[in-house]
């Protein structure tokens, strides 16, 4: 069975991986960085500021997470804004502070525009968690023998730290401080691929890890690198272009692509993301008028909903009524589904942020992708 997955974030990757494992002929169509490629490195099932949901991963979810360089287990992570927050999992490069409760955590005192070790230490040390556990944070000098550019991006700095010479000096500097440091908390600089991170963690005598990445930082880059390696290992074809439209033809579902030959497949899994990723867009369908509505980024007969209602049910001359529906519309709008099947579009399934009224979180998308694959296989 040939199945197309449109989108290559957490949901699309989960669907493609599960389909390939079941023996399907899978092609993934995607053209731009989505929400997962911009993620911070934290893994959540519900929005993290809510009460912990007690997420219980399946064996399949754990296996896929491992291949992507992730760990699904409750943890406590640090942000570059001085906040400590819980999560259901993490990019393996991030430091789980729960493992070092009551111990000494050092932050390298680098002079960078995006890093203030002294201020961060004061903020972390004054948190309720640090006060309760007796965890101590302190800035420490760390000489890597290089000139650190204040204004370089975290991505560029991570690339610089991957050189063999700098890695050797990092190992020596960390070894020299291990007598009075239990762990090091770095910015998002430890590597651009999961393999680079694994090699660095294995070489160090003292645990080391990162704070969360900013959007478009290294955590998202590591996801994309791991995903591409996974697709290659599983024989999953990638077509890097935009999906324009899908319709039912005589021999299956026709997926029209921008600048590439159309794909004829038996099933389609939509994992294009929501408003944030550009999978759902705000459009003005009639030139010269101010009538605004939402639509999928590819032409399809799917109905868009929010709050259990079709968004075509407008109440003003201008289209969607944001005043009545509220800002939640931007997060909740998506296709209506029965299970994972898109209502009114046979053979098409949906997963992740493109589905209406689902949590816009990474673990929710991962689970939805694997389940959409099962539904597509019947």
N, C-alpha and C positions, 0 to 999 in steps of 0.2 A: 504494500500500500504506500503510495506517495502522498506525503503530507507537507504542506508549507506552514512555517511558523513566521508570522510577521512581527518583528521586534526581537531584540536580543538582550534585554535586560534580565532581571531575576526571573520574571515570569516566562519570558521566551526561552531562556536558557534551561529552566526547569522542564518546560514542555519538550524542547528538542532533545534533551538528555534522556528523558523518560521514553520518548518515542523511539529513539535510536536503540535504547536497551531492549525494547520490545520487537526490534527487527524491522521497523518501518524505514522507508526511504525518505529522509528528511532534508528539506532545504530551508534555510533561514534567510529571510529577506530583511535587511536593515540598512540604514544609511547615516544615522547620526547618534551622538551620545544622548542617552536617555537618562531617566532619574537614577538608575542603578550606577551608571558610569559617573555620576556626580555624588555618590553617597559618601558618608563620613567614615565608614568602617564599622559603625555600630549596627547590630542586627536586632530589629524589633518586630514583634508580631502585632502588638497594639501600640498606639502612640505612647512614648516612654513616660510622659508626665502623668499618665493615668496609673491606676493601681496595677501592679504586676499581674499579668494574665495567667501565669503558670504554664507557659507554652511547653508542650511536650512534643518534641520532634519525632517523626517517623524514621525508620531505618533508612529509607530512600533519601529523606531530607538530610540526614546526617552524612550519608555517603556523598551526595552532591556537594554539600557544604565543604567537606574535606577536600574534594577535588578543586574547589574554587579558592582554597586557602583560608577558609573560615572555620570558626569554632562555635558550635551552638551549645552554649551552657551559660547560666546566669553569671553576670560579671558586673563590675563597676568600672566605668571609663571616665577619663578626664577630657575636657574640652580645652581649646586654646583660649577660651573666655573665662577660665578659672572656675568652671562648674564641674562637679563630680556627679555622674548620673548612672542609674542602673540600665542594663540592657539584657536581652535574652541571648546575645552572642556577639561575636566580634570578628573582624579581620585578625588573622593570627599575629600581625605585626603590632597590634595595640596592646598596651599593658593592662592586664586585669588587676586592678588595685585591691580587690578583695583578697587576692593571694598574698598581699603584703600588708595587711592590716596590722597595726602596732609596730611596724618596722620603719626603716629609714629609706626614704626615696629621694634621690638626687635629680636635679634638673640641670643640664649643662648651661652655663652662663654665657651663651653665645650672644653677640651683639647683632640682632636682626630686627627689622621693622615689624615682623610678625611674631616676635618672641620676646617676652620680658620675664625671665626666670624668677627674679626676685618678687615681682608682683604676683605671678602665678603661685609661687610657694605660699605667700601670705594668704591668698584666696583659698587655696586647697587646705591649708592648715586651719583656717577658721571655719571650715565646713562642719556641719553637725556630724557627718560620718567620721572625719578625722579626729574631732574632739572625743567622740564616743569610743573610738578604737585606739586612740593614742598614736596614730600614724603621723610621722614627722616628714615634712618636705623642706628641702634646703637647696639653694643654688650652689653649684660646684664648678670651679674652673676645669675645663677640659681642652687641652691643647692638641689639636689635630694637625698642626703643622701646615695649615693652609690659611689663605686670606679669605675670610668669610664676608661675602657681599651682603650688605644690609638689605638691599632691595630686591635681591633675586627671589624668584618664586620658590615655593616649597618643592615643586617638581624639579626645578633646576638644581636646587641644593641637594635633593635626594640623588640626582644623577651624579653630582660631584662626589658625594660620599661613597658611591659604588666603586670608585677606582681602587685598585689593589693597594696602592701606597697608603691611601687614607684609611682603608679597612685595617691594615696592619697597625697603623698608629692608634686607631680607635681601640683595638684589642689591647694594646699596651697601656693606654691611658685608663681604660676600665679596670684592667688587672691591678694597676697601681693604687686604685682607690677602693679596692674591694674590702679592705679591713673595716671600713666604717660606712659602707653603702650597701644596702640590701637589694636595691634595684635602681635602674635609671629610667627616667621618663623623658623621652625626646619629643620634639615636634615631629610632624609627618615626613620624615626624611630617611627612613631605614632601607628603602629599596623600591624600585619601580615594578618588580615582578614578585610573585610569591616565592619563586625559587631563590631570588637574591636575598629576600628576607630570611628564608629558612637557613641559608648558608651563613648569614650574619649571626643569627641567634645561636646557631650551633658552635660558632667560633668563640663566643664570649663566655667568660667565667662568671659573670654577674648578669642576672636577668635584665633585659632592656626591652622597652616597648614605646609605642607612640601615643600621643594624644589623638583625638579625632581629627580627620582631615577637613579642610574647608571644601565647599562645593568645587568640583573640577580638580580636586587634589589627587594625591598619589593613591589613596584607597580605591578610587574609581578606576584609575589607570591599572592598578593591580588586578581588579576584577576583569577588565577587558582582556588583559594579557592571559589570565587563567582561562577565561571563557574561550578564547581563540585556540589555545592549546587543547582544551577539552573537545571542542568541535572537530579539530583535526584528528585527534585520537579516536573519536567515535565515527569518523567518516561522514560527518554532517557537513553538507555543502553550504557555503555562504554566498549570497548575492548582495553586494553592497550597493544598493540603490533604493529609491523610494517606491513603495507599492502605491499604485495610482487608483486601482479599482479592482473589485472582484464581482464576478457574475457567474451564473450557472450556464454552461454550454452543453453541447450534445455529448461530450465525452468526459465531463466532470466540471470542476470549478476552474474558471479562467481567472488567473491573477495577473492583471496588467501591471507592468513595471515601467519605470521611467528610464528610457534609454537602454533597455535590455529586453531580450525576448520574453514574451509572456510565459508563465508557468501553468501547465494544466495538471491539476492535482485532484485527489479524491476528497481530501479534507483540508481545512485551514484552521489554524489556531491564531487568533488575534491577540497579540501581546504588545500593542503599540504604545501603551502608557496612556495617562490621562492628560489633563491640561498642562501640567508641568513639563511633561516629556514631548508635547506636541502631537500626541495621538488623538486628542480631542481639541478642536480649534473653534474660536469664535469667528463667525463669518458674517459678511453682509451680502446675501445672495443676489440682491438686485441692485445693480449699479445706479447711483443717483438717489438711492433711498437710504434711510437710516434704520432699516429693519435688520436687527441683529439676532442671530441664533447660533447654536452650537452644531457642529458636524464632526464626523470622523475625518481623520486626515486622508482616508481613501474612500472613494465612492462605494457605498454598500447600502443595502436595504435595511440595515439594522436601525432600530428605534433607540434614541437616546433618552435616558431617564434620570431623574434625581428625586430622592425621597419617595420612590414608588410611583411617581407620576411622569408622564411624558413631558419633556420640556417644550414640545410643540404647542402645549396648552398655554399660550401667551395671553397676557391681559392688558397689554399696552400697544400703541401704534408702533412702538420701537422694537418690538420683539420680546426677548426674554426679560422678565421683570425681576431685576436683582433686588429691588426694594422689598418685594413680597417674599422672595425665596431666600434672600440673605447670601452672605459671602460663602456659606457652605456649598452653594451651587458649584463653585469653582473646584472644590475637592470631590464632591459627590457625583458630578455628572459623568455618565458613561453608558455603555450599551446594557440593555435589559437581557437577562439570561434566565434560563431554567436549568439549574445545576450549573453546568458550564456551557450549555448549548445556547447560542444566540437566538433569541426569539424571532421567528419569522424568516430565518435564513438557514435552510437545511445544509448540513455539512460544515457549518462554521461554528467554532467554539471560541471562547474568550477567557482571558486570565489576566490578573494583575490590575493595574490602575485604570485600564480601559473599561472595566466592569463598574457599573453604577453602585454607589453606596457601599463600597468595600474599604477596609482600612488601607490607607496608602503607605504601607510599610513593606520592608524588604522580605521578611519571612512570610508575611501573608502572600506576597506575590510569588515567592518560591513555591509555596504549598499549592497555590492556585494553578501554577503552570504544570506541576506534576499531575494534578487532578484533571486538568483540561486534556492532557495527553491521554489519560485513561478513558475519558469520555469520548475523545476522537477515535480511539481504537475500538469503541463499542463494547 
